[in-house]
Amino acid sequence: QVQLVESGGGLVQAGGSLRLSCVASGNIGSMNAMGWYRQAPGNQRELVARITTGRYTTYGDSVKGRFTIARDNTKNTVYLQMNSLKPEDTAVYYCNYGAMRDTTGAYWGQGIQVTVSS
């Protein structure tokens, strides 16, 4: 089992920045992928960004150039730096953990609200 604890969400004005953090604990594999997904009301959950232990990154098209994912393998922590935020970035953001070979990991955090006001 893996537990994920997210922090850093909140309310920000359009054009502002936020940084999300997610700490993983439990049965952490040496080769894994951590990432962030988001879900807005009425929408499907979508990939925001994903990073492997080797720091290979993948981004959703809507956040490329604005968001940056990073990780500290010594702390089992993944970060999401979100810049130039837009109202359409408003959603619940979920941390995700899984094996590198999996498109989406099996473990999810509880979710954290990000609200961008116009």
NUTORKE-67360 format. One record per atom (N, C-alpha, C): x negated, y, z negated; atom name; residue in three letters. Coordinates in steps of 0.05 Angstrom, whole numbers. Example, Ala and Ser with C-alpha at 12.3 -4.5 7.8 and 13.67 -1.06 7.14 Angstrom:
residues 2
{east: -264&north: -114&up: -156&atomo: N&residuo: ALA}
{east: -246&north: -90&up: -156&atomo: CA&residuo: ALA}
{east: -264&north: -66&up: -156&atomo: C&residuo: ALA}
{east: -257&north: -45&up: -142&atomo: N&residuo: SER}
{east: -273&north: -21&up: -143&atomo: CA&residuo: SER}
{east: -258&north: 1&up: -157&atomo: C&residuo: SER}
***
This chain:
residues 118
{east: -17&north: -24&up: 0&atomo: N&residuo: GLN}
{east: 0&north: 0&up: 0&atomo: CA&residuo: GLN}
{east: -17&north: 25&up: 0&atomo: C&residuo: GLN}
{east: -7&north: 45&up: 13&atomo: N&residuo: VAL}
{east: -21&north: 71&up: 14&atomo: CA&residuo: VAL}
{east: -1&north: 93&up: 6&atomo: C&residuo: VAL}
{east: -10&north: 110&up: -11&atomo: N&residuo: GLN}
{east: 7&north: 133&up: -19&atomo: CA&residuo: GLN}
{east: -5&north: 159&up: -7&atomo: C&residuo: GLN}
{east: 13&north: 176&up: 1&atomo: N&residuo: LEU}
{east: 6&north: 201&up: 14&atomo: CA&residuo: LEU}
{east: 19&north: 224&up: -1&atomo: C&residuo: LEU}
{east: 4&north: 244&up: -8&atomo: N&residuo: VAL}
{east: 14&north: 267&up: -22&atomo: CA&residuo: VAL}
{east: 7&north: 292&up: -6&atomo: C&residuo: VAL}
{east: 28&north: 307&up: 3&atomo: N&residuo: GLU}
{east: 24&north: 331&up: 19&atomo: CA&residuo: GLU}
{east: 26&north: 356&up: 2&atomo: C&residuo: GLU}
{east: 13&north: 377&up: 11&atomo: N&residuo: SER}
{east: 14&north: 403&up: -3&atomo: CA&residuo: SER}
{east: 9&north: 425&up: 18&atomo: C&residuo: SER}
{east: 17&north: 449&up: 10&atomo: N&residuo: GLY}
{east: 10&north: 472&up: 26&atomo: CA&residuo: GLY}
{east: 32&north: 485&up: 43&atomo: C&residuo: GLY}
{east: 55&north: 473&up: 43&atomo: N&residuo: GLY}
{east: 77&north: 485&up: 59&atomo: CA&residuo: GLY}
{east: 87&north: 510&up: 47&atomo: C&residuo: GLY}
{east: 108&north: 521&up: 60&atomo: N&residuo: GLY}
{east: 120&north: 545&up: 50&atomo: CA&residuo: GLY}
{east: 132&north: 563&up: 71&atomo: C&residuo: GLY}
{east: 136&north: 588&up: 64&atomo: N&residuo: LEU}
{east: 149&north: 607&up: 82&atomo: CA&residuo: LEU}
{east: 127&north: 627&up: 92&atomo: C&residuo: LEU}
{east: 127&north: 632&up: 118&atomo: N&residuo: VAL}
{east: 108&north: 651&up: 129&atomo: CA&residuo: VAL}
{east: 121&north: 666&up: 152&atomo: C&residuo: VAL}
{east: 112&north: 690&up: 157&atomo: N&residuo: GLN}
{east: 122&north: 705&up: 180&atomo: CA&residuo: GLN}
{east: 110&north: 695&up: 206&atomo: C&residuo: GLN}
{east: 124&north: 700&up: 227&atomo: N&residuo: ALA}
{east: 114&north: 693&up: 254&atomo: CA&residuo: ALA}
{east: 87&north: 707&up: 258&atomo: C&residuo: ALA}
{east: 68&north: 691&up: 270&atomo: N&residuo: GLY}
{east: 41&north: 702&up: 274&atomo: CA&residuo: GLY}
{east: 22&north: 695&up: 251&atomo: C&residuo: GLY}
{east: 33&north: 686&up: 229&atomo: N&residuo: GLY}
{east: 17&north: 680&up: 206&atomo: CA&residuo: GLY}
{east: 5&north: 652&up: 207&atomo: C&residuo: GLY}
{east: -8&north: 645&up: 185&atomo: N&residuo: SER}
{east: -22&north: 619&up: 183&atomo: CA&residuo: SER}
{east: -15&north: 605&up: 157&atomo: C&residuo: SER}
{east: -17&north: 578&up: 159&atomo: N&residuo: LEU}
{east: -14&north: 561&up: 135&atomo: CA&residuo: LEU}
{east: -33&north: 538&up: 139&atomo: C&residuo: LEU}
{east: -41&north: 526&up: 116&atomo: N&residuo: ARG}
{east: -58&north: 502&up: 117&atomo: CA&residuo: ARG}
{east: -44&north: 480&up: 101&atomo: C&residuo: ARG}
{east: -40&north: 458&up: 113&atomo: N&residuo: LEU}
{east: -29&north: 434&up: 100&atomo: CA&residuo: LEU}
{east: -51&north: 415&up: 92&atomo: C&residuo: LEU}
{east: -47&north: 402&up: 70&atomo: N&residuo: SER}
{east: -66&north: 381&up: 61&atomo: CA&residuo: SER}
{east: -51&north: 356&up: 55&atomo: C&residuo: SER}
{east: -64&north: 333&up: 59&atomo: N&residuo: CYS}
{east: -52&north: 308&up: 52&atomo: CA&residuo: CYS}
{east: -74&north: 290&up: 41&atomo: C&residuo: CYS}
{east: -70&north: 280&up: 17&atomo: N&residuo: VAL}
{east: -89&north: 262&up: 4&atomo: CA&residuo: VAL}
{east: -78&north: 233&up: 5&atomo: C&residuo: VAL}
{east: -93&north: 215&up: 14&atomo: N&residuo: ALA}
{east: -86&north: 187&up: 15&atomo: CA&residuo: ALA}
{east: -99&north: 172&up: -8&atomo: C&residuo: ALA}
{east: -85&north: 153&up: -20&atomo: N&residuo: SER}
{east: -96&north: 137&up: -41&atomo: CA&residuo: SER}
{east: -84&north: 108&up: -38&atomo: C&residuo: SER}
{east: -98&north: 90&up: -51&atomo: N&residuo: GLY}
{east: -89&north: 62&up: -50&atomo: CA&residuo: GLY}
{east: -108&north: 45&up: -33&atomo: C&residuo: GLY}
{east: -97&north: 28&up: -16&atomo: N&residuo: ASN}
{east: -112&north: 9&up: 0&atomo: CA&residuo: ASN}
{east: -121&north: 23&up: 26&atomo: C&residuo: ASN}
{east: -141&north: 40&up: 24&atomo: N&residuo: ILE}
{east: -151&north: 55&up: 47&atomo: CA&residuo: ILE}
{east: -171&north: 39&up: 63&atomo: C&residuo: ILE}
{east: -165&north: 36&up: 89&atomo: N&residuo: GLY}
{east: -183&north: 21&up: 106&atomo: CA&residuo: GLY}
{east: -206&north: 39&up: 115&atomo: C&residuo: GLY}
{east: -229&north: 26&up: 122&atomo: N&residuo: SER}
{east: -252&north: 41&up: 130&atomo: CA&residuo: SER}
{east: -249&north: 54&up: 158&atomo: C&residuo: SER}
{east: -231&north: 42&up: 174&atomo: N&residuo: MET}
{east: -226&north: 52&up: 201&atomo: CA&residuo: MET}
{east: -196&north: 58&up: 202&atomo: C&residuo: MET}
{east: -189&north: 83&up: 202&atomo: N&residuo: ASN}
{east: -160&north: 90&up: 202&atomo: CA&residuo: ASN}
{east: -154&north: 116&up: 217&atomo: C&residuo: ASN}
{east: -129&north: 122&up: 219&atomo: N&residuo: ALA}
{east: -121&north: 147&up: 231&atomo: CA&residuo: ALA}
{east: -101&north: 160&up: 212&atomo: C&residuo: ALA}
{east: -104&north: 186&up: 209&atomo: N&residuo: MET}
{east: -85&north: 202&up: 194&atomo: CA&residuo: MET}
{east: -75&north: 225&up: 211&atomo: C&residuo: MET}
{east: -51&north: 233&up: 206&atomo: N&residuo: GLY}
{east: -40&north: 254&up: 223&atomo: CA&residuo: GLY}
{east: -16&north: 267&up: 211&atomo: C&residuo: GLY}
{east: -5&north: 285&up: 226&atomo: N&residuo: TRP}
{east: 18&north: 300&up: 219&atomo: CA&residuo: TRP}
{east: 40&north: 298&up: 241&atomo: C&residuo: TRP}
{east: 64&north: 294&up: 231&atomo: N&residuo: TYR}
{east: 87&north: 295&up: 249&atomo: CA&residuo: TYR}
{east: 106&north: 316&up: 237&atomo: C&residuo: TYR}
{east: 125&north: 324&up: 253&atomo: N&residuo: ARG}
{east: 145&north: 343&up: 243&atomo: CA&residuo: ARG}
{east: 173&north: 336&up: 254&atomo: C&residuo: ARG}
{east: 192&north: 345&up: 238&atomo: N&residuo: GLN}
{east: 220&north: 340&up: 247&atomo: CA&residuo: GLN}
{east: 237&north: 364&up: 239&atomo: C&residuo: GLN}
{east: 249&north: 377&up: 259&atomo: N&residuo: ALA}
{east: 267&north: 399&up: 255&atomo: CA&residuo: ALA}
{east: 296&north: 388&up: 255&atomo: C&residuo: ALA}
{east: 314&north: 402&up: 243&atomo: N&residuo: PRO}
{east: 342&north: 392&up: 243&atomo: CA&residuo: PRO}
{east: 352&north: 387&up: 271&atomo: C&residuo: PRO}
{east: 364&north: 364&up: 275&atomo: N&residuo: GLY}
{east: 375&north: 357&up: 301&atomo: CA&residuo: GLY}
{east: 355&north: 347&up: 321&atomo: C&residuo: GLY}
{east: 329&north: 347&up: 313&atomo: N&residuo: ASN}
{east: 309&north: 338&up: 332&atomo: CA&residuo: ASN}
{east: 296&north: 312&up: 323&atomo: C&residuo: ASN}
{east: 283&north: 298&up: 341&atomo: N&residuo: GLN}
{east: 268&north: 274&up: 334&atomo: CA&residuo: GLN}
{east: 242&north: 282&up: 321&atomo: C&residuo: GLN}
{east: 231&north: 263&up: 306&atomo: N&residuo: ARG}
{east: 205&north: 268&up: 294&atomo: CA&residuo: ARG}
{east: 184&north: 267&up: 317&atomo: C&residuo: ARG}
{east: 166&north: 286&up: 316&atomo: N&residuo: GLU}
{east: 146&north: 288&up: 338&atomo: CA&residuo: GLU}
{east: 118&north: 291&up: 327&atomo: C&residuo: GLU}
{east: 99&north: 282&up: 343&atomo: N&residuo: LEU}
{east: 71&north: 284&up: 335&atomo: CA&residuo: LEU}
{east: 62&north: 313&up: 336&atomo: C&residuo: LEU}
{east: 49&north: 321&up: 315&atomo: N&residuo: VAL}
{east: 36&north: 347&up: 314&atomo: CA&residuo: VAL}
{east: 6&north: 344&up: 321&atomo: C&residuo: VAL}
{east: -7&north: 327&up: 305&atomo: N&residuo: ALA}
{east: -36&north: 322&up: 309&atomo: CA&residuo: ALA}
{east: -44&north: 297&up: 294&atomo: C&residuo: ALA}
{east: -65&north: 284&up: 304&atomo: N&residuo: ARG}
{east: -74&north: 259&up: 293&atomo: CA&residuo: ARG}
{east: -105&north: 258&up: 295&atomo: C&residuo: ARG}
{east: -118&north: 246&up: 275&atomo: N&residuo: ILE}
{east: -147&north: 245&up: 275&atomo: CA&residuo: ILE}
{east: -155&north: 218&up: 263&atomo: C&residuo: ILE}
{east: -175&north: 206&up: 276&atomo: N&residuo: THR}
{east: -186&north: 181&up: 267&atomo: CA&residuo: THR}
{east: -210&north: 185&up: 248&atomo: C&residuo: THR}
{east: -219&north: 163&up: 235&atomo: N&residuo: THR}
{east: -242&north: 166&up: 218&atomo: CA&residuo: THR}
{east: -267&north: 175&up: 234&atomo: C&residuo: THR}
{east: -267&north: 169&up: 260&atomo: N&residuo: GLY}
{east: -289&north: 178&up: 277&atomo: CA&residuo: GLY}
{east: -284&north: 206&up: 287&atomo: C&residuo: GLY}
{east: -262&north: 219&up: 278&atomo: N&residuo: ARG}
{east: -255&north: 247&up: 285&atomo: CA&residuo: ARG}
{east: -247&north: 250&up: 314&atomo: C&residuo: ARG}
{east: -236&north: 229&up: 325&atomo: N&residuo: TYR}
{east: -223&north: 232&up: 351&atomo: CA&residuo: TYR}
{east: -195&north: 244&up: 346&atomo: C&residuo: TYR}
{east: -188&north: 266&up: 360&atomo: N&residuo: THR}
{east: -163&north: 280&up: 355&atomo: CA&residuo: THR}
{east: -144&north: 279&up: 378&atomo: C&residuo: THR}
{east: -119&north: 280&up: 371&atomo: N&residuo: THR}
{east: -97&north: 282&up: 390&atomo: CA&residuo: THR}
{east: -78&north: 303&up: 380&atomo: C&residuo: THR}
{east: -68&north: 320&up: 399&atomo: N&residuo: TYR}
{east: -49&north: 341&up: 391&atomo: CA&residuo: TYR}
{east: -24&north: 340&up: 408&atomo: C&residuo: TYR}
{east: -2&north: 348&up: 396&atomo: N&residuo: GLY}
{east: 23&north: 352&up: 411&atomo: CA&residuo: GLY}
{east: 20&north: 376&up: 429&atomo: C&residuo: GLY}
{east: 33&north: 376&up: 452&atomo: N&residuo: ASP}
{east: 29&north: 397&up: 472&atomo: CA&residuo: ASP}
{east: 37&north: 425&up: 460&atomo: C&residuo: ASP}
{east: 57&north: 425&up: 443&atomo: N&residuo: SER}
{east: 67&north: 451&up: 434&atomo: CA&residuo: SER}
{east: 49&north: 465&up: 414&atomo: C&residuo: SER}
{east: 29&north: 451&up: 403&atomo: N&residuo: VAL}
{east: 11&north: 463&up: 383&atomo: CA&residuo: VAL}
{east: -17&north: 466&up: 392&atomo: C&residuo: VAL}
{east: -23&north: 456&up: 416&atomo: N&residuo: LYS}
{east: -51&north: 458&up: 426&atomo: CA&residuo: LYS}
{east: -60&north: 487&up: 427&atomo: C&residuo: LYS}
{east: -84&north: 491&up: 417&atomo: N&residuo: GLY}
{east: -95&north: 518&up: 417&atomo: CA&residuo: GLY}
{east: -87&north: 535&up: 393&atomo: C&residuo: GLY}
{east: -68&north: 525&up: 377&atomo: N&residuo: ARG}
{east: -59&north: 540&up: 354&atomo: CA&residuo: ARG}
{east: -65&north: 525&up: 328&atomo: C&residuo: ARG}
{east: -62&north: 499&up: 328&atomo: N&residuo: PHE}
{east: -66&north: 482&up: 304&atomo: CA&residuo: PHE}
{east: -92&north: 467&up: 307&atomo: C&residuo: PHE}
{east: -104&north: 462&up: 284&atomo: N&residuo: THR}
{east: -129&north: 446&up: 283&atomo: CA&residuo: THR}
{east: -127&north: 426&up: 261&atomo: C&residuo: THR}
{east: -132&north: 401&up: 268&atomo: N&residuo: ILE}
{east: -132&north: 380&up: 248&atomo: CA&residuo: ILE}
{east: -161&north: 373&up: 241&atomo: C&residuo: ILE}
{east: -166&north: 367&up: 215&atomo: N&residuo: ALA}
{east: -192&north: 360&up: 206&atomo: CA&residuo: ALA}
{east: -189&north: 340&up: 183&atomo: C&residuo: ALA}
{east: -210&north: 327&up: 176&atomo: N&residuo: ARG}
{east: -209&north: 308&up: 153&atomo: CA&residuo: ARG}
{east: -235&north: 307&up: 138&atomo: C&residuo: ARG}
{east: -233&north: 299&up: 113&atomo: N&residuo: ASP}
{east: -256&north: 294&up: 96&atomo: CA&residuo: ASP}
{east: -254&north: 265&up: 88&atomo: C&residuo: ASP}
{east: -270&north: 248&up: 100&atomo: N&residuo: ASN}
{east: -269&north: 220&up: 95&atomo: CA&residuo: ASN}
{east: -277&north: 213&up: 66&atomo: C&residuo: ASN}
{east: -293&north: 229&up: 54&atomo: N&residuo: THR}
{east: -302&north: 223&up: 27&atomo: CA&residuo: THR}
{east: -279&north: 228&up: 7&atomo: C&residuo: THR}
{east: -259&north: 244&up: 15&atomo: N&residuo: LYS}
{east: -237&north: 250&up: -2&atomo: CA&residuo: LYS}
{east: -211&north: 238&up: 8&atomo: C&residuo: LYS}
{east: -212&north: 223&up: 30&atomo: N&residuo: ASN}
{east: -188&north: 211&up: 42&atomo: CA&residuo: ASN}
{east: -166&north: 233&up: 46&atomo: C&residuo: ASN}
{east: -175&north: 255&up: 55&atomo: N&residuo: THR}
{east: -157&north: 278&up: 58&atomo: CA&residuo: THR}
{east: -157&north: 288&up: 87&atomo: C&residuo: THR}
{east: -133&north: 295&up: 96&atomo: N&residuo: VAL}
{east: -131&north: 307&up: 123&atomo: CA&residuo: VAL}
{east: -119&north: 335&up: 120&atomo: C&residuo: VAL}
{east: -127&north: 353&up: 136&atomo: N&residuo: TYR}
{east: -118&north: 381&up: 135&atomo: CA&residuo: TYR}
{east: -106&north: 388&up: 162&atomo: C&residuo: TYR}
{east: -87&north: 406&up: 161&atomo: N&residuo: LEU}
{east: -76&north: 417&up: 186&atomo: CA&residuo: LEU}
{east: -76&north: 448&up: 183&atomo: C&residuo: LEU}
{east: -93&north: 461&up: 198&atomo: N&residuo: GLN}
{east: -94&north: 490&up: 198&atomo: CA&residuo: GLN}
{east: -75&north: 499&up: 220&atomo: C&residuo: GLN}
{east: -56&north: 515&up: 212&atomo: N&residuo: MET}
{east: -35&north: 524&up: 231&atomo: CA&residuo: MET}
{east: -37&north: 554&up: 234&atomo: C&residuo: MET}
{east: -45&north: 563&up: 258&atomo: N&residuo: ASN}
{east: -47&north: 592&up: 263&atomo: CA&residuo: ASN}
{east: -27&north: 600&up: 284&atomo: C&residuo: ASN}
{east: -23&north: 626&up: 286&atomo: N&residuo: SER}
{east: -4&north: 637&up: 306&atomo: CA&residuo: SER}
{east: 23&north: 623&up: 304&atomo: C&residuo: SER}
{east: 33&north: 620&up: 280&atomo: N&residuo: LEU}
{east: 58&north: 605&up: 276&atomo: CA&residuo: LEU}
{east: 81&north: 619&up: 289&atomo: C&residuo: LEU}
{east: 100&north: 603&up: 299&atomo: N&residuo: LYS}
{east: 124&north: 612&up: 313&atomo: CA&residuo: LYS}
{east: 148&north: 602&up: 298&atomo: C&residuo: LYS}
{east: 171&north: 615&up: 301&atomo: N&residuo: PRO}
{east: 195&north: 605&up: 288&atomo: CA&residuo: PRO}
{east: 202&north: 576&up: 296&atomo: C&residuo: PRO}
{east: 195&north: 568&up: 320&atomo: N&residuo: GLU}
{east: 200&north: 541&up: 329&atomo: CA&residuo: GLU}
{east: 182&north: 520&up: 316&atomo: C&residuo: GLU}
{east: 163&north: 529&up: 301&atomo: N&residuo: ASP}
{east: 146&north: 511&up: 285&atomo: CA&residuo: ASP}
{east: 160&north: 503&up: 259&atomo: C&residuo: ASP}
{east: 182&north: 516&up: 253&atomo: N&residuo: THR}
{east: 197&north: 509&up: 228&atomo: CA&residuo: THR}
{east: 206&north: 480&up: 229&atomo: C&residuo: THR}
{east: 199&north: 466&up: 208&atomo: N&residuo: ALA}
{east: 206&north: 437&up: 207&atomo: CA&residuo: ALA}
{east: 196&north: 426&up: 180&atomo: C&residuo: ALA}
{east: 204&north: 401&up: 175&atomo: N&residuo: VAL}
{east: 192&north: 386&up: 154&atomo: CA&residuo: VAL}
{east: 167&north: 371&up: 166&atomo: C&residuo: VAL}
{east: 145&north: 375&up: 154&atomo: N&residuo: TYR}
{east: 120&north: 363&up: 164&atomo: CA&residuo: TYR}
{east: 114&north: 338&up: 147&atomo: C&residuo: TYR}
{east: 108&north: 317&up: 160&atomo: N&residuo: TYR}
{east: 102&north: 291&up: 147&atomo: CA&residuo: TYR}
{east: 74&north: 282&up: 153&atomo: C&residuo: TYR}
{east: 60&north: 275&up: 132&atomo: N&residuo: CYS}
{east: 34&north: 262&up: 134&atomo: CA&residuo: CYS}
{east: 37&north: 233&up: 142&atomo: C&residuo: CYS}
{east: 19&north: 223&up: 158&atomo: N&residuo: ASN}
{east: 21&north: 195&up: 167&atomo: CA&residuo: ASN}
{east: -6&north: 182&up: 165&atomo: C&residuo: ASN}
{east: -6&north: 156&up: 158&atomo: N&residuo: TYR}
{east: -31&north: 141&up: 156&atomo: CA&residuo: TYR}
{east: -27&north: 113&up: 168&atomo: C&residuo: TYR}
{east: -47&north: 104&up: 182&atomo: N&residuo: GLY}
{east: -46&north: 77&up: 193&atomo: CA&residuo: GLY}
{east: -72&north: 68&up: 204&atomo: C&residuo: GLY}
{east: -71&north: 44&up: 216&atomo: N&residuo: ALA}
{east: -95&north: 33&up: 229&atomo: CA&residuo: ALA}
{east: -101&north: 49&up: 255&atomo: C&residuo: ALA}
{east: -126&north: 50&up: 262&atomo: N&residuo: MET}
{east: -133&north: 65&up: 286&atomo: CA&residuo: MET}
{east: -119&north: 54&up: 311&atomo: C&residuo: MET}
{east: -115&north: 29&up: 312&atomo: N&residuo: ARG}
{east: -103&north: 16&up: 336&atomo: CA&residuo: ARG}
{east: -73&north: 23&up: 339&atomo: C&residuo: ARG}
{east: -61&north: 32&up: 317&atomo: N&residuo: ASP}
{east: -32&north: 38&up: 318&atomo: CA&residuo: ASP}
{east: -27&north: 66&up: 329&atomo: C&residuo: ASP}
{east: -7&north: 68&up: 346&atomo: N&residuo: THR}
{east: 0&north: 95&up: 357&atomo: CA&residuo: THR}
{east: 10&north: 113&up: 334&atomo: C&residuo: THR}
{east: 27&north: 101&up: 317&atomo: N&residuo: THR}
{east: 36&north: 115&up: 293&atomo: CA&residuo: THR}
{east: 32&north: 97&up: 269&atomo: C&residuo: THR}
{east: 21&north: 108&up: 248&atomo: N&residuo: GLY}
{east: 16&north: 93&up: 224&atomo: CA&residuo: GLY}
{east: 41&north: 84&up: 210&atomo: C&residuo: GLY}
{east: 37&north: 65&up: 192&atomo: N&residuo: ALA}
{east: 60&north: 53&up: 178&atomo: CA&residuo: ALA}
{east: 68&north: 68&up: 153&atomo: C&residuo: ALA}
{east: 51&north: 86&up: 144&atomo: N&residuo: TYR}
{east: 56&north: 99&up: 119&atomo: CA&residuo: TYR}
{east: 62&north: 129&up: 123&atomo: C&residuo: TYR}
{east: 81&north: 138&up: 107&atomo: N&residuo: TRP}
{east: 90&north: 166&up: 109&atomo: CA&residuo: TRP}
{east: 90&north: 180&up: 82&atomo: C&residuo: TRP}
{east: 84&north: 206&up: 83&atomo: N&residuo: GLY}
{east: 87&north: 222&up: 59&atomo: CA&residuo: GLY}
{east: 116&north: 230&up: 56&atomo: C&residuo: GLY}
{east: 122&north: 244&up: 35&atomo: N&residuo: GLN}
{east: 150&north: 251&up: 29&atomo: CA&residuo: GLN}
{east: 160&north: 274&up: 46&atomo: C&residuo: GLN}
{east: 142&north: 288&up: 58&atomo: N&residuo: GLY}
{east: 149&north: 311&up: 75&atomo: CA&residuo: GLY}
{east: 147&north: 337&up: 60&atomo: C&residuo: GLY}
{east: 140&north: 358&up: 75&atomo: N&residuo: ILE}
{east: 137&north: 385&up: 63&atomo: CA&residuo: ILE}
{east: 148&north: 405&up: 83&atomo: C&residuo: ILE}
{east: 163&north: 424&up: 72&atomo: N&residuo: GLN}
{east: 177&north: 444&up: 89&atomo: CA&residuo: GLN}
{east: 158&north: 466&up: 97&atomo: C&residuo: GLN}
{east: 159&north: 472&up: 123&atomo: N&residuo: VAL}
{east: 146&north: 496&up: 134&atomo: CA&residuo: VAL}
{east: 167&north: 513&up: 147&atomo: C&residuo: VAL}
{east: 169&north: 538&up: 139&atomo: N&residuo: THR}
{east: 189&north: 555&up: 151&atomo: CA&residuo: THR}
{east: 175&north: 580&up: 161&atomo: C&residuo: THR}
{east: 180&north: 586&up: 186&atomo: N&residuo: VAL}
{east: 168&north: 610&up: 199&atomo: CA&residuo: VAL}
{east: 191&north: 629&up: 205&atomo: C&residuo: VAL}
{east: 189&north: 653&up: 194&atomo: N&residuo: SER}
{east: 210&north: 673&up: 198&atomo: CA&residuo: SER}
{east: 202&north: 691&up: 221&atomo: C&residuo: SER}
{east: 223&north: 701&up: 235&atomo: N&residuo: SER}
{east: 217&north: 718&up: 258&atomo: CA&residuo: SER}
{east: 217&north: 747&up: 250&atomo: C&residuo: SER}
***
